Each structure stands twice: as structure tokens, then as C-alpha cells.
Amino acid sequence: MKRYKRLSQVFTVLAILLSIVMCADVSYHYFDLLACNWCSAPAWVSFWLFIPYGIGIAICAVLARFFRKKHRKNA
């Protein structure tokens, strides 16, 4: 069905966009913490932001693959 193909494409694009936003967000917070002299947290703490983004990217990738397989099975 065409619906499964479209869902696969949507989740693929969403995973790519999430990875781009993750890179921008982590780099922003990293350089913000580097420039902050009075912050008590070290700059490498900003890399912990990868965890929620990574989970979201993994879920989107799994859903995209699931819908792609379902599309190929029904085609």
C-alpha cells in the first residue's frame, strides 16, 4: 500500500532531521558551557543530550524499517 511507503519516508526524514537538530543542540550547549566561567558543570556534560535524541532517532529508524518491510510485503 502507498500509505506504508509514505510512513516509511516520513519516519526516515524525521530521523535525519532529529540527527541534525541533535548535532546543533549538543554543539550549542557544549560551547555555551565552555564559555561559562562560573558554571559548576564541565563542558562534556552537554554530550548527555545525545541520550534522548538517540532514543528518538532509533525509534524513528525502527518504525521506518518496519513500514518499509510492510510496504514490500504488500506490494
PQR file with spaces between the fields and no chain letter, atoms N, CA, C, O and H, PARSE charges and radii, in Angstrom:
ATOM       1  N    MET     1       0.830   -1.179    0.000 -0.4000 1.5000
ATOM       2  CA   MET     1       0.000    0.000    0.000 -0.0000 2.0000
ATOM       3  C    MET     1       0.880    1.249    0.000  0.5500 1.7000
ATOM       4  O    MET     1       1.994    1.255    0.525 -0.5500 1.4000
ATOM       5  N    LYS     2       0.357    2.271   -0.588 -0.4000 1.5000
ATOM       6  CA   LYS     2       1.105    3.521   -0.689 -0.0000 2.0000
ATOM       7  C    LYS     2       1.258    4.183    0.684  0.5500 1.7000
ATOM       8  O    LYS     2       2.210    4.926    0.921 -0.5500 1.4000
ATOM       9  H    LYS     2      -0.547    2.266   -1.015  0.4000 1.0000
ATOM      10  N    ARG     3       0.323    3.909    1.572 -0.4000 1.5000
ATOM      11  CA   ARG     3       0.359    4.509    2.904 -0.0000 2.0000
ATOM      12  C    ARG     3       1.611    4.084    3.668  0.5500 1.7000
ATOM      13  O    ARG     3       2.232    4.908    4.339 -0.5500 1.4000
ATOM      14  H    ARG     3      -0.451    3.305    1.380  0.4000 1.0000
ATOM      15  N    TYR     4       1.990    2.808    3.577 -0.4000 1.5000
ATOM      16  CA   TYR     4       3.167    2.320    4.285 -0.0000 2.0000
ATOM      17  C    TYR     4       4.455    2.924    3.725  0.5500 1.7000
ATOM      18  O    TYR     4       5.397    3.200    4.467 -0.5500 1.4000
ATOM      19  H    TYR     4       1.486    2.138    3.032  0.4000 1.0000
ATOM      20  N    LYS     5       4.483    3.124    2.413 -0.4000 1.5000
ATOM      21  CA   LYS     5       5.647    3.743    1.804 -0.0000 2.0000
ATOM      22  C    LYS     5       5.790    5.178    2.291  0.5500 1.7000
ATOM      23  O    LYS     5       6.893    5.622    2.611 -0.5500 1.4000
ATOM      24  H    LYS     5       3.717    2.900    1.809  0.4000 1.0000
ATOM      25  N    ARG     6       4.682    5.899    2.347 -0.4000 1.5000
ATOM      26  CA   ARG     6       4.707    7.290    2.813 -0.0000 2.0000
ATOM      27  C    ARG     6       5.125    7.366    4.279  0.5500 1.7000
ATOM      28  O    ARG     6       5.903    8.244    4.653 -0.5500 1.4000
ATOM      29  H    ARG     6       3.786    5.538    2.087  0.4000 1.0000
ATOM      30  N    LEU     7       4.618    6.456    5.113 -0.4000 1.5000
ATOM      31  CA   LEU     7       5.002    6.439    6.525 -0.0000 2.0000
ATOM      32  C    LEU     7       6.490    6.130    6.686  0.5500 1.7000
ATOM      33  O    LEU     7       7.155    6.705    7.548 -0.5500 1.4000
ATOM      34  H    LEU     7       3.986    5.743    4.809  0.4000 1.0000
ATOM      35  N    SER     8       7.004    5.244    5.874 -0.4000 1.5000
ATOM      36  CA   SER     8       8.420    4.932    5.909 -0.0000 2.0000
ATOM      37  C    SER     8       9.254    6.155    5.550  0.5500 1.7000
ATOM      38  O    SER     8      10.271    6.422    6.189 -0.5500 1.4000
ATOM      39  H    SER     8       6.464    4.777    5.173  0.4000 1.0000
ATOM      40  N    GLN     9       8.836    6.888    4.548 -0.4000 1.5000
ATOM      41  CA   GLN     9       9.560    8.093    4.144 -0.0000 2.0000
ATOM      42  C    GLN     9       9.488    9.171    5.221  0.5500 1.7000
ATOM      43  O    GLN     9      10.471    9.864    5.481 -0.5500 1.4000
ATOM      44  H    GLN     9       8.009    6.671    4.029  0.4000 1.0000
ATOM      45  N    VAL    10       8.331    9.306    5.838 -0.4000 1.5000
ATOM      46  CA   VAL    10       8.169   10.319    6.883 -0.0000 2.0000
ATOM      47  C    VAL    10       9.087   10.032    8.067  0.5500 1.7000
ATOM      48  O    VAL    10       9.743   10.941    8.577 -0.5500 1.4000
ATOM      49  H    VAL    10       7.532    8.743    5.627  0.4000 1.0000
ATOM      50  N    PHE    11       9.140    8.779    8.506 -0.4000 1.5000
ATOM      51  CA   PHE    11       9.983    8.452    9.649 -0.0000 2.0000
ATOM      52  C    PHE    11      11.468    8.501    9.299  0.5500 1.7000
ATOM      53  O    PHE    11      12.290    8.785   10.170 -0.5500 1.4000
ATOM      54  H    PHE    11       8.607    8.041    8.092  0.4000 1.0000
ATOM      55  N    THR    12      11.827    8.234    8.052 -0.4000 1.5000
ATOM      56  CA   THR    12      13.216    8.373    7.632 -0.0000 2.0000
ATOM      57  C    THR    12      13.635    9.839    7.673  0.5500 1.7000
ATOM      58  O    THR    12      14.703   10.170    8.187 -0.5500 1.4000
ATOM      59  H    THR    12      11.159    8.003    7.345  0.4000 1.0000
ATOM      60  N    VAL    13      12.794   10.713    7.132 -0.4000 1.5000
ATOM      61  CA   VAL    13      13.096   12.146    7.151 -0.0000 2.0000
ATOM      62  C    VAL    13      13.128   12.664    8.583  0.5500 1.7000
ATOM      63  O    VAL    13      13.976   13.492    8.919 -0.5500 1.4000
ATOM      64  H    VAL    13      11.926   10.444    6.714  0.4000 1.0000
ATOM      65  N    LEU    14      12.229   12.196    9.422 -0.4000 1.5000
ATOM      66  CA   LEU    14      12.204   12.624   10.812 -0.0000 2.0000
ATOM      67  C    LEU    14      13.481   12.206   11.540  0.5500 1.7000
ATOM      68  O    LEU    14      14.013   12.976   12.339 -0.5500 1.4000
ATOM      69  H    LEU    14      11.541   11.524    9.149  0.4000 1.0000
ATOM      70  N    ALA    15      13.977   11.002   11.275 -0.4000 1.5000
ATOM      71  CA   ALA    15      15.222   10.557   11.901 -0.0000 2.0000
ATOM      72  C    ALA    15      16.396   11.420   11.450  0.5500 1.7000
ATOM      73  O    ALA    15      17.261   11.763   12.256 -0.5500 1.4000
ATOM      74  H    ALA    15      13.545   10.377   10.626  0.4000 1.0000
ATOM      75  N    ILE    16      16.430   11.769   10.174 -0.4000 1.5000
ATOM      76  CA   ILE    16      17.513   12.620    9.666 -0.0000 2.0000
ATOM      77  C    ILE    16      17.435   14.010   10.287  0.5500 1.7000
ATOM      78  O    ILE    16      18.453   14.567   10.697 -0.5500 1.4000
ATOM      79  H    ILE    16      15.728   11.490    9.519  0.4000 1.0000
ATOM      80  N    LEU    17      16.229   14.571   10.358 -0.4000 1.5000
ATOM      81  CA   LEU    17      16.073   15.895   10.969 -0.0000 2.0000
ATOM      82  C    LEU    17      16.431   15.886   12.452  0.5500 1.7000
ATOM      83  O    LEU    17      17.032   16.836   12.952 -0.5500 1.4000
ATOM      84  H    LEU    17      15.401   14.119   10.026  0.4000 1.0000
ATOM      85  N    LEU    18      16.068   14.825   13.148 -0.4000 1.5000
ATOM      86  CA   LEU    18      16.431   14.718   14.560 -0.0000 2.0000
ATOM      87  C    LEU    18      17.942   14.663   14.750  0.5500 1.7000
ATOM      88  O    LEU    18      18.465   15.240   15.703 -0.5500 1.4000
ATOM      89  H    LEU    18      15.580   14.053   12.741  0.4000 1.0000
ATOM      90  N    SER    19      18.645   13.978   13.856 -0.4000 1.5000
ATOM      91  CA   SER    19      20.099   13.909   13.990 -0.0000 2.0000
ATOM      92  C    SER    19      20.740   15.274   13.746  0.5500 1.7000
ATOM      93  O    SER    19      21.724   15.623   14.398 -0.5500 1.4000
ATOM      94  H    SER    19      18.220   13.509   13.082  0.4000 1.0000
ATOM      95  N    ILE    20      20.187   16.044   12.813 -0.4000 1.5000
ATOM      96  CA   ILE    20      20.716   17.387   12.554 -0.0000 2.0000
ATOM      97  C    ILE    20      20.456   18.307   13.746  0.5500 1.7000
ATOM      98  O    ILE    20      21.339   19.056   14.164 -0.5500 1.4000
ATOM      99  H    ILE    20      19.388   15.760   12.283  0.4000 1.0000
ATOM     100  N    VAL    21      19.246   18.248   14.286 -0.4000 1.5000
ATOM     101  CA   VAL    21      18.910   19.073   15.447 -0.0000 2.0000
ATOM     102  C    VAL    21      19.753   18.659   16.649  0.5500 1.7000
ATOM     103  O    VAL    21      20.182   19.510   17.428 -0.5500 1.4000
ATOM     104  H    VAL    21      18.528   17.640   13.946  0.4000 1.0000
ATOM     105  N    MET    22      19.995   17.360   16.804 -0.4000 1.5000
ATOM     106  CA   MET    22      20.822   16.884   17.903 -0.0000 2.0000
ATOM     107  C    MET    22      22.227   17.463   17.825  0.5500 1.7000
ATOM     108  O    MET    22      22.761   17.933   18.830 -0.5500 1.4000
ATOM     109  H    MET    22      19.647   16.669   16.171  0.4000 1.0000
ATOM     110  N    CYS    23      22.829   17.432   16.643 -0.4000 1.5000
ATOM     111  CA   CYS    23      24.179   17.978   16.478 -0.0000 2.0000
ATOM     112  C    CYS    23      24.220   19.462   16.812  0.5500 1.7000
ATOM     113  O    CYS    23      25.144   19.926   17.480 -0.5500 1.4000
ATOM     114  H    CYS    23      22.395   17.050   15.827  0.4000 1.0000
ATOM     115  N    ALA    24      23.230   20.198   16.355 -0.4000 1.5000
ATOM     116  CA   ALA    24      23.189   21.633   16.630 -0.0000 2.0000
ATOM     117  C    ALA    24      22.984   21.910   18.117  0.5500 1.7000
ATOM     118  O    ALA    24      23.632   22.796   18.675 -0.5500 1.4000
ATOM     119  H    ALA    24      22.479   19.820   15.812  0.4000 1.0000
ATOM     120  N    ASP    25      22.109   21.176   18.751 -0.4000 1.5000
ATOM     121  CA   ASP    25      21.806   21.395   20.162 -0.0000 2.0000
ATOM     122  C    ASP    25      22.988   21.038   21.052  0.5500 1.7000
ATOM     123  O    ASP    25      23.334   21.793   21.961 -0.5500 1.4000
ATOM     124  H    ASP    25      21.583   20.456   18.298  0.4000 1.0000
ATOM     125  N    VAL    26      23.604   19.902   20.797 -0.4000 1.5000
ATOM     126  CA   VAL    26      24.751   19.479   21.600 -0.0000 2.0000
ATOM     127  C    VAL    26      25.916   20.446   21.421  0.5500 1.7000
ATOM     128  O    VAL    26      26.567   20.810   22.400 -0.5500 1.4000
ATOM     129  H    VAL    26      23.324   19.288   20.059  0.4000 1.0000
ATOM     130  N    SER    27      26.188   20.864   20.195 -0.4000 1.5000
ATOM     131  CA   SER    27      27.309   21.781   19.987 -0.0000 2.0000
ATOM     132  C    SER    27      27.040   23.143   20.621  0.5500 1.7000
ATOM     133  O    SER    27      27.952   23.761   21.170 -0.5500 1.4000
ATOM     134  H    SER    27      25.660   20.567   19.399  0.4000 1.0000
ATOM     135  N    TYR    28      25.794   23.615   20.551 -0.4000 1.5000
ATOM     136  CA   TYR    28      25.465   24.883   21.190 -0.0000 2.0000
ATOM     137  C    TYR    28      25.706   24.816   22.697  0.5500 1.7000
ATOM     138  O    TYR    28      26.347   25.697   23.270 -0.5500 1.4000
ATOM     139  H    TYR    28      25.053   23.112   20.106  0.4000 1.0000
ATOM     140  N    HIS    29      25.186   23.761   23.336 -0.4000 1.5000
ATOM     141  CA   HIS    29      25.354   23.642   24.784 -0.0000 2.0000
ATOM     142  C    HIS    29      26.809   23.403   25.170  0.5500 1.7000
ATOM     143  O    HIS    29      27.250   23.870   26.220 -0.5500 1.4000
ATOM     144  H    HIS    29      24.666   23.045   22.870  0.4000 1.0000
ATOM     145  N    TYR    30      27.556   22.690   24.345 -0.4000 1.5000
ATOM     146  CA   TYR    30      28.962   22.446   24.640 -0.0000 2.0000
ATOM     147  C    TYR    30      29.750   23.762   24.653  0.5500 1.7000
ATOM     148  O    TYR    30      30.488   24.040   25.599 -0.5500 1.4000
ATOM     149  H    TYR    30      27.198   22.311   23.492  0.4000 1.0000
ATOM     150  N    PHE    31      29.589   24.556   23.612 -0.4000 1.5000
ATOM     151  CA   PHE    31      30.326   25.818   23.552 -0.0000 2.0000
ATOM     152  C    PHE    31      29.802   26.831   24.567  0.5500 1.7000
ATOM     153  O    PHE    31      30.555   27.687   25.033 -0.5500 1.4000
ATOM     154  H    PHE    31      28.990   24.330   22.844  0.4000 1.0000
ATOM     155  N    ASP    32      28.539   26.743   24.906 -0.4000 1.5000
ATOM     156  CA   ASP    32      27.992   27.601   25.944 -0.0000 2.0000
ATOM     157  C    ASP    32      28.623   27.270   27.300  0.5500 1.7000
ATOM     158  O    ASP    32      28.952   28.176   28.065 -0.5500 1.4000
ATOM     159  H    ASP    32      27.927   26.048   24.528  0.4000 1.0000
ATOM     160  N    LEU    33      28.792   25.993   27.597 -0.4000 1.5000
ATOM     161  CA   LEU    33      29.423   25.602   28.855 -0.0000 2.0000
ATOM     162  C    LEU    33      30.930   25.871   28.844  0.5500 1.7000
ATOM     163  O    LEU    33      31.516   26.120   29.898 -0.5500 1.4000
ATOM     164  H    LEU    33      28.525   25.257   26.975  0.4000 1.0000
ATOM     165  N    LEU    34      31.556   25.825   27.684 -0.4000 1.5000
ATOM     166  CA   LEU    34      32.978   26.173   27.610 -0.0000 2.0000
ATOM     167  C    LEU    34      33.203   27.645   27.928  0.5500 1.7000
ATOM     168  O    LEU    34      34.176   28.003   28.591 -0.5500 1.4000
ATOM     169  H    LEU    34      31.081   25.622   26.828  0.4000 1.0000
ATOM     170  N    ALA    35      32.306   28.487   27.455 -0.4000 1.5000
ATOM     171  CA   ALA    35      32.461   29.929   27.656 -0.0000 2.0000
ATOM     172  C    ALA    35      32.046   30.373   29.058  0.5500 1.7000
ATOM     173  O    ALA    35      32.392   31.471   29.493 -0.5500 1.4000
ATOM     174  H    ALA    35      31.516   28.196   26.916  0.4000 1.0000
ATOM     175  N    CYS    36      31.323   29.538   29.744 -0.4000 1.5000
ATOM     176  CA   CYS    36      30.814   29.894   31.069 -0.0000 2.0000
ATOM     177  C    CYS    36      31.880   29.619   32.128  0.5500 1.7000
ATOM     178  O    CYS    36      32.236   28.466   32.369 -0.5500 1.4000
ATOM     179  H    CYS    36      31.042   28.645   29.391  0.4000 1.0000
ATOM     180  N    ASN    37      32.385   30.673   32.755 -0.4000 1.5000
ATOM     181  CA   ASN    37      33.431   30.513   33.773 -0.0000 2.0000
ATOM     182  C    ASN    37      32.863   30.187   35.146  0.5500 1.7000
ATOM     183  O    ASN    37      33.569   29.610   35.973 -0.5500 1.4000
ATOM     184  H    ASN    37      32.096   31.610   32.559  0.4000 1.0000
ATOM     185  N    TRP    38      31.627   30.532   35.411 -0.4000 1.5000
ATOM     186  CA   TRP    38      31.034   30.317   36.718 -0.0000 2.0000
ATOM     187  C    TRP    38      30.140   29.080   36.782  0.5500 1.7000
ATOM     188  O    TRP    38      29.525   28.818   37.816 -0.5500 1.4000
ATOM     189  H    TRP    38      31.054   31.001   34.739  0.4000 1.0000
ATOM     190  N    CYS    39      30.061   28.325   35.700 -0.4000 1.5000
ATOM     191  CA   CYS    39      29.240   27.105   35.709 -0.0000 2.0000
ATOM     192  C    CYS    39      29.962   25.990   36.461  0.5500 1.7000
ATOM     193  O    CYS    39      31.176   25.827   36.339 -0.5500 1.4000
ATOM     194  H    CYS    39      30.560   28.538   34.860  0.4000 1.0000
ATOM     195  N    SER    40      29.208   25.237   37.230 -0.4000 1.5000
ATOM     196  CA   SER    40      29.822   24.165   38.006 -0.0000 2.0000
ATOM     197  C    SER    40      29.943   22.862   37.205  0.5500 1.7000
ATOM     198  O    SER    40      30.735   21.990   37.563 -0.5500 1.4000
ATOM     199  H    SER    40      28.222   25.369   37.329  0.4000 1.0000
ATOM     200  N    ALA    41      29.177   22.728   36.144 -0.4000 1.5000
ATOM     201  CA   ALA    41      29.230   21.503   35.334 -0.0000 2.0000
ATOM     202  C    ALA    41      30.322   21.631   34.275  0.5500 1.7000
ATOM     203  O    ALA    41      30.494   22.698   33.686 -0.5500 1.4000
ATOM     204  H    ALA    41      28.534   23.436   35.854  0.4000 1.0000
ATOM     205  N    PRO    42      31.065   20.543   34.031 -0.5600 1.5000
ATOM     206  CA   PRO    42      32.055   20.597   32.945  0.2800 2.0000
ATOM     207  C    PRO    42      31.363   20.577   31.584  0.5500 1.7000
ATOM     208  O    PRO    42      30.195   20.203   31.469 -0.5500 1.4000
ATOM     209  N    ALA    43      32.098   20.984   30.567 -0.4000 1.5000
ATOM     210  CA   ALA    43      31.511   21.120   29.233 -0.0000 2.0000
ATOM     211  C    ALA    43      31.062   19.777   28.654  0.5500 1.7000
ATOM     212  O    ALA    43      30.110   19.735   27.876 -0.5500 1.4000
ATOM     213  H    ALA    43      33.046   21.288   30.660  0.4000 1.0000
ATOM     214  N    TRP    44      31.733   18.677   29.021 -0.4000 1.5000
ATOM     215  CA   TRP    44      31.381   17.383   28.436 -0.0000 2.0000
ATOM     216  C    TRP    44      30.005   16.889   28.876  0.5500 1.7000
ATOM     217  O    TRP    44      29.489   15.926   28.309 -0.5500 1.4000
ATOM     218  H    TRP    44      32.507   18.711   29.653  0.4000 1.0000
ATOM     219  N    VAL    45      29.408   17.528   29.869 -0.4000 1.5000
ATOM     220  CA   VAL    45      28.067   17.147   30.314 -0.0000 2.0000
ATOM     221  C    VAL    45      27.041   17.381   29.197  0.5500 1.7000
ATOM     222  O    VAL    45      26.002   16.722   29.151 -0.5500 1.4000
ATOM     223  H    VAL    45      29.828   18.310   30.329  0.4000 1.0000
ATOM     224  N    SER    46      27.340   18.311   28.310 -0.4000 1.5000
ATOM     225  CA   SER    46      26.402   18.598   27.224 -0.0000 2.0000
ATOM     226  C    SER    46      26.231   17.400   26.289  0.5500 1.7000
ATOM     227  O    SER    46      25.228   17.309   25.581 -0.5500 1.4000
ATOM     228  H    SER    46      28.184   18.846   28.347  0.4000 1.0000
ATOM     229  N    PHE    47      27.196   16.484   26.278 -0.4000 1.5000
ATOM     230  CA   PHE    47      27.065   15.296   25.431 -0.0000 2.0000
ATOM     231  C    PHE    47      25.993   14.340   25.938  0.5500 1.7000
ATOM     232  O    PHE    47      25.592   13.432   25.209 -0.5500 1.4000
ATOM     233  H    PHE    47      28.011   16.558   26.852  0.4000 1.0000
ATOM     234  N    TRP    48      25.523   14.518   27.162 -0.4000 1.5000
ATOM     235  CA   TRP    48      24.434   13.692   27.675 -0.0000 2.0000
ATOM     236  C    TRP    48      23.130   13.981   26.954  0.5500 1.7000
ATOM     237  O    TRP    48      22.191   13.187   27.026 -0.5500 1.4000
ATOM     238  H    TRP    48      25.848   15.255   27.754  0.4000 1.0000
ATOM     239  N    LEU    49      23.062   15.113   26.256 -0.4000 1.5000
ATOM     240  CA   LEU    49      21.864   15.415   25.472 -0.0000 2.0000
ATOM     241  C    LEU    49      21.666   14.424   24.333  0.5500 1.7000
ATOM     242  O    LEU    49      20.586   14.343   23.748 -0.5500 1.4000
ATOM     243  H    LEU    49      23.824   15.757   26.197  0.4000 1.0000
ATOM     244  N    PHE    50      22.713   13.676   24.026 -0.4000 1.5000
ATOM     245  CA   PHE    50      22.598   12.667   22.974 -0.0000 2.0000
ATOM     246  C    PHE    50      21.578   11.590   23.337  0.5500 1.7000
ATOM     247  O    PHE    50      20.940   11.023   22.450 -0.5500 1.4000
ATOM     248  H    PHE    50      23.591   13.742   24.502  0.4000 1.0000
ATOM     249  N    ILE    51      21.418   11.304   24.612 -0.4000 1.5000
ATOM     250  CA   ILE    51      20.584   10.174   25.040 -0.0000 2.0000
ATOM     251  C    ILE    51      19.127   10.305   24.566  0.5500 1.7000
ATOM     252  O    ILE    51      18.640    9.383   23.911 -0.5500 1.4000
ATOM     253  H    ILE    51      21.936   11.765   25.332  0.4000 1.0000
ATOM     254  N    PRO    52      18.407   11.397   24.859 -0.5600 1.5000
ATOM     255  CA   PRO    52      17.017   11.453   24.371  0.2800 2.0000
ATOM     256  C    PRO    52      16.922   11.552   22.852  0.5500 1.7000
ATOM     257  O    PRO    52      16.016   10.984   22.243 -0.5500 1.4000
ATOM     258  N    TYR    53      17.870   12.281   22.239 -0.4000 1.5000
ATOM     259  CA   TYR    53      17.853   12.365   20.779 -0.0000 2.0000
ATOM     260  C    TYR    53      18.157   11.001   20.158  0.5500 1.7000
ATOM     261  O    TYR    53      17.531   10.611   19.173 -0.5500 1.4000
ATOM     262  H    TYR    53      18.606   12.742   22.735  0.4000 1.0000
ATOM     263  N    GLY    54      19.106   10.286   20.731 -0.4000 1.5000
ATOM     264  CA   GLY    54      19.456    8.966   20.221 -0.0000 2.0000
ATOM     265  C    GLY    54      18.295    7.990   20.304  0.5500 1.7000
ATOM     266  O    GLY    54      18.078    7.188   19.395 -0.5500 1.4000
ATOM     267  H    GLY    54      19.615   10.603   21.532  0.4000 1.0000
ATOM     268  N    ILE    55      17.555    8.064   21.395 -0.4000 1.5000
ATOM     269  CA   ILE    55      16.380    7.204   21.540 -0.0000 2.0000
ATOM     270  C    ILE    55      15.337    7.541   20.480  0.5500 1.7000
ATOM     271  O    ILE    55      14.745    6.647   19.875 -0.5500 1.4000
ATOM     272  H    ILE    55      17.732    8.715   22.133  0.4000 1.0000
ATOM     273  N    GLY    56      15.116    8.834   20.259 -0.4000 1.5000
ATOM     274  CA   GLY    56      14.147    9.254   19.241 -0.0000 2.0000
ATOM     275  C    GLY    56      14.563    8.841   17.841  0.5500 1.7000
ATOM     276  O    GLY    56      13.730    8.407   17.045 -0.5500 1.4000
ATOM     277  H    GLY    56      15.596    9.560   20.750  0.4000 1.0000
ATOM     278  N    ILE    57      15.856    8.975   17.536 -0.4000 1.5000
ATOM     279  CA   ILE    57      16.368    8.577   16.223 -0.0000 2.0000
ATOM     280  C    ILE    57      16.221    7.072   16.035  0.5500 1.7000
ATOM     281  O    ILE    57      15.830    6.612   14.962 -0.5500 1.4000
ATOM     282  H    ILE    57      16.532    9.328   18.183  0.4000 1.0000
ATOM     283  N    ALA    58      16.532    6.312   17.072 -0.4000 1.5000
ATOM     284  CA   ALA    58      16.410    4.857   16.976 -0.0000 2.0000
ATOM     285  C    ALA    58      14.957    4.430   16.767  0.5500 1.7000
ATOM     286  O    ALA    58      14.683    3.537   15.966 -0.5500 1.4000
ATOM     287  H    ALA    58      16.850    6.687   17.943  0.4000 1.0000
ATOM     288  N    ILE    59      14.032    5.057   17.477 -0.4000 1.5000
ATOM     289  CA   ILE    59      12.613    4.722   17.314 -0.0000 2.0000
ATOM     290  C    ILE    59      12.147    5.047   15.904  0.5500 1.7000
ATOM     291  O    ILE    59      11.433    4.256   15.286 -0.5500 1.4000
ATOM     292  H    ILE    59      14.254    5.783   18.128  0.4000 1.0000
ATOM     293  N    CYS    60      12.546    6.209   15.390 -0.4000 1.5000
ATOM     294  CA   CYS    60      12.157    6.587   14.022 -0.0000 2.0000
ATOM     295  C    CYS    60      12.751    5.623   13.000  0.5500 1.7000
ATOM     296  O    CYS    60      12.081    5.254   12.036 -0.5500 1.4000
ATOM     297  H    CYS    60      13.125    6.852   15.892  0.4000 1.0000
ATOM     298  N    ALA    61      13.999    5.215   13.203 -0.4000 1.5000
ATOM     299  CA   ALA    61      14.636    4.286   12.263 -0.0000 2.0000
ATOM     300  C    ALA    61      13.942    2.926   12.286  0.5500 1.7000
ATOM     301  O    ALA    61      13.737    2.320   11.234 -0.5500 1.4000
ATOM     302  H    ALA    61      14.543    5.515   13.986  0.4000 1.0000
ATOM     303  N    VAL    62      13.582    2.443   13.470 -0.4000 1.5000
ATOM     304  CA   VAL    62      12.894    1.157   13.577 -0.0000 2.0000
ATOM     305  C    VAL    62      11.520    1.231   12.916  0.5500 1.7000
ATOM     306  O    VAL    62      11.122    0.310   12.203 -0.5500 1.4000
ATOM     307  H    VAL    62      13.749    2.934   14.325  0.4000 1.0000
ATOM     308  N    LEU    63      10.799    2.320   13.150 -0.4000 1.5000
ATOM     309  CA   LEU    63       9.482    2.473   12.521 -0.0000 2.0000
ATOM     310  C    LEU    63       9.595    2.592   11.002  0.5500 1.7000
ATOM     311  O    LEU    63       8.776    2.032   10.273 -0.5500 1.4000
ATOM     312  H    LEU    63      11.122    3.068   13.730  0.4000 1.0000
ATOM     313  N    ALA    64      10.601    3.317   10.525 -0.4000 1.5000
ATOM     314  CA   ALA    64      10.786    3.439    9.073 -0.0000 2.0000
ATOM     315  C    ALA    64      11.072    2.080    8.456  0.5500 1.7000
ATOM     316  O    ALA    64      10.536    1.749    7.398 -0.5500 1.4000
ATOM     317  H    ALA    64      11.266    3.772   11.117  0.4000 1.0000
ATOM     318  N    ARG    65      11.904    1.301    9.107 -0.4000 1.5000
ATOM     319  CA   ARG    65      12.211   -0.032    8.583 -0.0000 2.0000
ATOM     320  C    ARG    65      10.982   -0.947    8.622  0.5500 1.7000
ATOM     321  O    ARG    65      10.739   -1.713    7.689 -0.5500 1.4000
ATOM     322  H    ARG    65      12.339    1.569    9.966  0.4000 1.0000
ATOM     323  N    PHE    66      10.215   -0.859    9.707 -0.4000 1.5000
ATOM     324  CA   PHE    66       9.003   -1.669    9.839 -0.0000 2.0000
ATOM     325  C    PHE    66       8.020   -1.364    8.713  0.5500 1.7000
ATOM     326  O    PHE    66       7.495   -2.276    8.076 -0.5500 1.4000
ATOM     327  H    PHE    66      10.413   -0.236   10.465  0.4000 1.0000
ATOM     328  N    PHE    67       7.775   -0.075    8.472 -0.4000 1.5000
ATOM     329  CA   PHE    67       6.831    0.296    7.426 -0.0000 2.0000
ATOM     330  C    PHE    67       7.369   -0.021    6.036  0.5500 1.7000
ATOM     331  O    PHE    67       6.595   -0.345    5.135 -0.5500 1.4000
ATOM     332  H    PHE    67       8.202    0.666    8.990  0.4000 1.0000
ATOM     333  N    ARG    68       8.679    0.068    5.850 -0.4000 1.5000
ATOM     334  CA   ARG    68       9.254   -0.295    4.544 -0.0000 2.0000
ATOM     335  C    ARG    68       9.080   -1.781    4.277  0.5500 1.7000
ATOM     336  O    ARG    68       8.741   -2.172    3.160 -0.5500 1.4000
ATOM     337  H    ARG    68       9.308    0.331    6.581  0.4000 1.0000
ATOM     338  N    LYS    69       9.309   -2.620    5.290 -0.4000 1.5000
ATOM     339  CA   LYS    69       9.115   -4.063    5.124 -0.0000 2.0000
ATOM     340  C    LYS    69       7.636   -4.378    4.870  0.5500 1.7000
ATOM     341  O    LYS    69       7.305   -5.235    4.051 -0.5500 1.4000
ATOM     342  H    LYS    69       9.584   -2.303    6.198  0.4000 1.0000
ATOM     343  N    LYS    70       6.772   -3.685    5.572 -0.4000 1.5000
ATOM     344  CA   LYS    70       5.339   -3.918    5.386 -0.0000 2.0000
ATOM     345  C    LYS    70       4.908   -3.509    3.970  0.5500 1.7000
ATOM     346  O    LYS    70       4.066   -4.166    3.358 -0.5500 1.4000
ATOM     347  H    LYS    70       7.041   -2.989    6.237  0.4000 1.0000
ATOM     348  N    HIS    71       5.488   -2.430    3.462 -0.4000 1.5000
ATOM     349  CA   HIS    71       5.185   -1.988    2.094 -0.0000 2.0000
ATOM     350  C    HIS    71       5.659   -3.018    1.083  0.5500 1.7000
ATOM     351  O    HIS    71       4.934   -3.347    0.144 -0.5500 1.4000
ATOM     352  H    HIS    71       6.173   -1.896    3.959  0.4000 1.0000
ATOM     353  N    ARG    72       6.867   -3.528    1.264 -0.4000 1.5000
ATOM     354  CA   ARG    72       7.399   -4.518    0.318 -0.0000 2.0000
ATOM     355  C    ARG    72       6.623   -5.827    0.375  0.5500 1.7000
ATOM     356  O    ARG    72       6.476   -6.515   -0.635 -0.5500 1.4000
ATOM     357  H    ARG    72       7.456   -3.261    2.026  0.4000 1.0000
ATOM     358  N    LYS    73       6.129   -6.167    1.557 -0.4000 1.5000
ATOM     359  CA   LYS    73       5.367   -7.413    1.697 -0.0000 2.0000
ATOM     360  C    LYS    73       4.010   -7.302    1.006  0.5500 1.7000
ATOM     361  O    LYS    73       3.527   -8.267    0.414 -0.5500 1.4000
ATOM     362  H    LYS    73       6.248   -5.609    2.378  0.4000 1.0000
ATOM     363  N    ASN    74       3.406   -6.130    1.084 -0.4000 1.5000
ATOM     364  CA   ASN    74       2.079   -5.927    0.477 -0.0000 2.0000
ATOM     365  C    ASN    74       2.150   -5.566   -0.993  0.5500 1.7000
ATOM     366  O    ASN    74       1.141   -5.658   -1.693 -0.5500 1.4000
ATOM     367  H    ASN    74       3.798   -5.346    1.565  0.4000 1.0000
ATOM     368  N    ALA    75       3.301   -5.161   -1.478 -0.4000 1.5000
ATOM     369  CA   ALA    75       3.408   -4.722   -2.879 -0.0000 2.0000
ATOM     370  C    ALA    75       3.408   -5.874   -3.841  0.5500 1.7000
ATOM     371  O    ALA    75       3.492   -5.668   -5.052 -0.5500 1.4000
ATOM     372  H    ALA    75       4.120   -5.085   -0.909  0.4000 1.0000
